[in-house]
């Protein structure tokens, strides 16, 4: 292969070098224009332009809107109300925030919480049946407490008399309603048969956050759920008291109380169930599977009369007591025995004369 200048000029013309230089000049001018556009874009950067290379967008022209003015007040319109008194101005308004009460950030915070709707039991337990104001829900430890609670203070009888619950019981509305129905429908006829009416209900215990029978670690009692009450007695207006566990009360009266409570409550515990319910009756409305009920209350017979401590006096017409023959004893004792025998000898002599044919037997003392 040979290389010579004429061949080079013939194959590689200078026009190529000239066209390459023109291209470089064109590229340099284009780059300068890009740099100028970037500088202008930095002055008016777009919010979505991350790398700052977008061209600035022209701002839209601002058009002024004409706001219509309100119409003039007609002459026949009523006069505006006068300004509120000074006392009302001092009170903070619900809409206007005050220094003590800051303004609400959102409408949800400004709106008051909706009131809770009363239950069907609460609507049915009116003042004509019982004095039982509602109390707030109780949320205690270990699932203690409950909802729809009332404080049962008294039960209103059909004749408008009130049976005071001493002390007032904190119960669920359903339990309070059951107590009121029991007194109004079952205990009023019982008191009438005794010639009086009910005046007080002896409440031994109602709501208490504890386990069963107050045993540590036991299951939660129905008392902890405000679903139970312990009753000791029902007092009458004539001063008489129906002790539910008092064995001096007639058995028929206590049996009538037993049948009434076992028909109304799901749990009845009394004497004979355990050692914790010997002096009161436990009543509750515990919910169990298949509506299972517990009624454990032994109505014991009245206690027998206590025998007198001293023996009865010996009647005058009783025969004389026989003296037992005593064995030989010491001389001191024998001398006293001889003197006693000498005193009784004249009294026994006629009997001995009348029965000479029969040999006299030594007397013996009867044991009692």
Secondary structure, 3 states (H helix, E strand, C coil): CCCCHHHHHHHCCCHHHHHHHHHHHHHHHHHHHHHHHHHHHHHCCCCCCCCCCCCCCCCCCCCCCCCCCCCCCCCCCCCCCCCCCHHHHHCCCCCCCCCCCCCCCCHHHHCCCCCCCCCHHHHHCCCCCEEEEEECCEECHHHCEECCEEEEEEEECCCCCEEEEEEEEEEEHHHHHHHHHHHHHHHHHHHHHCCCCEEEEEEEECCCCCEHHHCCCCCECHHHHCCEEEEEEEEECCCCEEECCCCCCCHHHHHHHHHHHHHHCCEEECCCCCCCCCCCEEEECCCCHHHCCEEECCCCCCCCCCCCCCCCCCCCCCCCCCCCCCCCCCHHHHHHHHHHHHHHHHHHHHHHHHCCCCCCCCCCCCCC
